[in-house]
Amino acid sequence: MNLADEALSGRTLRRESYAKLVALIYDAITNGLPEAQILKFAVPASKGLED
C-alpha cells in the first residue's frame, strides 16, 4: 500500500478505486517490475481512477 499512497501524492480515492490501484500495483510487483517502473504507470493510473 505504500506504493499506492506514493502514487496518489496526498490525493484520495474511493475505497473501490483504491483497491483497484493496489491490485494493479500487486500485479506489477508479482511480475517483477522494479519500483520505479511501477510508479511510472501507477501515478497516471491513479488519476484515471478518480471520480
Secondary structure per residue as TSV (DSSP state, phi and psi in degrees):
chain	resnum	aa	ss	phi	psi
A	1	M	-	360.0	-19.6
A	2	N	H	-61.8	-40.3
A	3	L	H	-65.4	-38.0
A	4	A	H	-64.0	-45.0
A	5	D	H	-64.0	-38.4
A	6	E	H	-66.1	-40.7
A	7	A	H	-64.0	-33.1
A	8	L	H	-76.4	-24.1
A	9	S	T	49.7	48.1
A	10	G	T	89.6	-10.7
A	11	R	-	-76.7	165.0
A	12	T	-	-122.2	155.2
A	13	L	-	-128.4	156.8
A	14	R	-	-61.7	156.7
A	15	R	H	-54.9	-42.7
A	16	E	H	-65.6	-41.1
A	17	S	H	-68.4	-38.8
A	18	Y	H	-62.6	-41.2
A	19	A	H	-62.9	-38.7
A	20	K	H	-63.4	-42.1
A	21	L	H	-62.9	-44.8
A	22	V	H	-61.7	-40.0
A	23	A	H	-64.3	-41.6
A	24	L	H	-61.1	-43.6
A	25	I	H	-66.4	-41.8
A	26	Y	H	-60.2	-44.1
A	27	D	H	-59.7	-42.2
A	28	A	H	-64.2	-42.4
A	29	I	H	-63.6	-45.3
A	30	T	H	-69.7	-18.2
A	31	N	T	-93.2	5.6
A	32	G	T	86.5	13.7
A	33	L	-	-70.1	137.5
A	34	P	-	-68.0	154.9
A	35	E	H	-54.7	-41.9
A	36	A	H	-61.7	-39.7
A	37	Q	H	-71.2	-34.6
A	38	I	H	-62.8	-44.0
A	39	L	H	-66.5	-31.4
A	40	K	H	-61.6	-34.5
A	41	F	H	-96.3	-24.4
A	42	A	H	-71.6	-34.7
A	43	V	H	-64.2	-52.8
A	44	P	H	-66.6	-32.5
A	45	A	H	-63.5	-40.2
A	46	S	H	-65.1	-35.7
A	47	K	H	-68.2	-32.9
A	48	G	H	-71.2	-19.5
A	49	L	T	-89.7	-7.6
A	50	E	-	-68.8	150.1
A	51	D	-	-86.6	360.0
